[in-house]
Amino acid sequence: MASIHNIVSSSSVPSQPATPTGGKVSSHASDFLQTLHDALTGVSAEQAVAATAEDAVAAGTPGASMATALVLSDKAEVAWNAVVAVRNEVVSAYQTLTNMQI
């Protein structure tokens, strides 16, 4: 499972995203960017928790449960798949808009 920790930590949501006209971005755009950032941060955190649990099981740490590690891993995978599905929908919507004839 790919980790997105590097993507989230290297990116930051600007308070005023750039626009082609140099104008202000609506609060809806800022809200969307913040929501996207929060979702990616959450998925990254779930992946980190799952990796920690898996490492604990692999190291034979007392109290580490294989079942817990598997559940956390599955939860992180579902979250990742949801992010990928949303990305695919956004790309599809963008392509639909760019292919519209004016």
C-alpha positions in Angstrom: 0.0 0.0 0.0 1.5 3.3 -1.0 2.0 5.9 1.7 0.9 9.4 1.0 2.7 10.9 4.1 5.3 12.5 1.8 2.7 14.1 -0.4 0.8 15.5 2.6 3.8 16.7 4.5 5.4 18.4 1.5 2.2 20.2 0.4 0.5 22.9 2.2 -2.8 24.5 1.6 -2.2 28.1 0.8 -4.5 30.6 2.4 -5.1 32.3 -0.9 -4.6 29.9 -3.9 -3.4 31.5 -7.1 -5.9 32.2 -9.8 -5.2 33.0 -13.5 -6.8 36.4 -13.1 -5.0 37.2 -9.8 -8.3 37.7 -8.1 -9.6 36.2 -4.9 -10.6 32.6 -4.7 -14.1 32.0 -3.4 -14.4 30.5 0.1 -15.8 27.4 -1.6 -12.5 26.7 -3.3 -10.6 27.3 -0.1 -13.0 25.0 1.7 -12.5 22.3 -0.9 -8.7 22.5 -0.6 -8.9 22.4 3.2 -11.2 19.4 3.0 -8.9 17.6 0.6 -5.9 18.3 2.8 -7.7 17.1 5.9 -8.7 13.9 4.0 -5.1 13.2 2.9 -3.8 13.9 6.3 -6.3 11.5 7.8 -5.5 8.7 5.4 -1.8 9.2 6.0 -2.4 9.0 9.8 -4.3 5.7 9.3 -1.5 4.3 7.2 1.0 5.2 9.8 -1.0 3.6 12.6 -1.4 0.4 10.5 2.3 0.3 9.8 3.1 0.7 13.5 0.8 -2.1 14.4 2.2 -4.3 11.7 5.8 -3.6 12.8 4.8 -4.4 16.4 3.5 -7.8 15.3 6.5 -8.5 13.1 8.9 -7.6 16.0 7.0 -9.9 18.4 6.1 -7.1 20.8 4.1 -8.4 23.8 0.5 -7.4 23.5 0.6 -6.9 19.7 -2.3 -8.5 18.1 -2.3 -9.9 14.5 -6.0 -9.3 14.3 -5.7 -5.7 15.3 -2.9 -5.1 12.8 -5.0 -6.7 10.0 -8.1 -4.6 10.9 -6.0 -1.4 11.0 -4.4 -2.3 7.7 -7.8 -3.0 6.0 -9.1 0.3 7.4 -6.1 2.2 5.9 -6.6 0.4 2.6 -10.3 1.3 2.5 -9.5 5.0 3.2 -6.8 5.0 0.5 -9.3 3.4 -2.0 -11.8 6.1 -1.2 -9.2 8.8 -1.8 -8.4 7.2 -5.2 -12.1 7.0 -6.1 -12.6 10.7 -5.3 -9.5 11.6 -7.3 -10.9 9.6 -10.3 -14.2 11.4 -10.1 -12.5 14.8 -9.9 -10.4 13.9 -13.0 -13.5 12.7 -14.8 -15.4 15.9 -14.0 -12.4 18.0 -15.2 -12.2 16.1 -18.4 -15.9 16.5 -19.0 -15.6 20.2 -18.5 -12.6 20.6 -20.7 -14.3 18.7 -23.5 -17.5 20.8 -23.4 -18.0 22.9 -26.5 -18.8 26.6 -25.9 
